[in-house]
Amino acid sequence: MSQDSGIEPLLARIAAALERLAPPATPALDPAAADAFVFETDPMRLIPVKSVSRVPLGLLKGIDRVRDTLMDNTRRFSEGLPANNALLWG
């Protein structure tokens, strides 16, 4: 036990150094704060989008198969099942 007591100050110094190096804690994100978010890389955070420009899916023509695939993929992702990245247009 006497050997273990000498390690405590060292562990305390290591913990203090890591706390100084660590980035500041980010505030908790409220998912209900907005309908959409933009990811900012520096600092890494999500920023709520104030106004989302939407088009009802029913107005989009000729994309039924792609729409259904995307909706199914999104549902699987939200359920924690295997899903793919999706890019509609770009």
C-alpha positions in Angstrom: 0.0 0.0 0.0 2.9 2.4 0.7 3.9 2.2 -3.0 0.3 3.2 -4.1 0.2 6.3 -1.9 3.1 7.8 -3.9 1.2 7.6 -7.1 -1.8 9.7 -5.9 0.0 13.1 -6.3 1.3 12.1 -9.7 -2.2 11.1 -10.8 -3.6 14.4 -9.5 -1.0 16.3 -11.5 -1.8 14.3 -14.6 -5.5 14.9 -14.1 -5.0 18.7 -13.6 -2.8 18.9 -16.8 -5.5 17.1 -18.8 -8.2 19.4 -17.5 -6.1 22.4 -18.6 -5.6 20.9 -22.1 -9.2 19.9 -22.6 -11.5 22.2 -24.6 -14.2 24.0 -22.6 -17.4 22.0 -22.1 -20.0 22.7 -24.7 -23.5 23.6 -23.6 -26.1 20.9 -23.9 -28.0 21.0 -27.1 -31.8 21.1 -27.0 -33.0 19.2 -30.0 -36.4 20.9 -29.7 -34.8 24.3 -30.1 -35.1 24.2 -33.9 -36.2 22.0 -36.7 -32.7 22.0 -38.3 -29.1 22.6 -37.3 -25.9 23.5 -39.1 -22.7 21.8 -38.0 -19.8 24.2 -37.4 -16.3 22.6 -37.2 -14.4 25.2 -35.2 -15.5 25.0 -32.5 -17.4 21.8 -33.1 -21.0 22.6 -32.4 -24.5 22.6 -33.9 -26.1 25.9 -34.6 -29.9 26.1 -34.7 -31.4 27.2 -38.1 -33.9 30.0 -37.5 -35.9 29.6 -40.7 -35.9 26.4 -42.8 -37.0 26.7 -46.4 -39.1 23.6 -47.1 -40.8 22.1 -50.1 -43.6 19.6 -49.4 -42.5 16.2 -50.7 -45.8 15.9 -52.7 -44.7 18.8 -54.9 -41.6 17.0 -56.1 -42.3 15.1 -59.3 -40.5 12.2 -60.8 -38.6 11.2 -57.7 -40.9 8.6 -56.2 -38.3 5.8 -56.2 -35.5 8.0 -54.8 -37.9 9.6 -52.3 -39.0 6.2 -51.0 -35.4 4.9 -50.8 -34.4 8.0 -48.9 -37.4 7.8 -46.5 -36.7 4.1 -45.9 -33.0 4.7 -45.3 -33.7 7.6 -42.9 -36.2 5.4 -41.0 -33.6 2.7 -40.7 -31.0 5.2 -39.5 -33.3 6.6 -36.9 -34.0 3.1 -35.6 -30.2 2.3 -35.3 -30.3 -0.1 -38.2 -27.7 -0.1 -41.0 -28.2 2.8 -43.3 -26.3 4.6 -46.1 -25.2 8.2 -46.5 -27.6 10.1 -48.9 -27.1 12.9 -51.4 -30.1 13.8 -53.4 -28.6 16.5 -55.6 -25.2 18.0 -55.5 
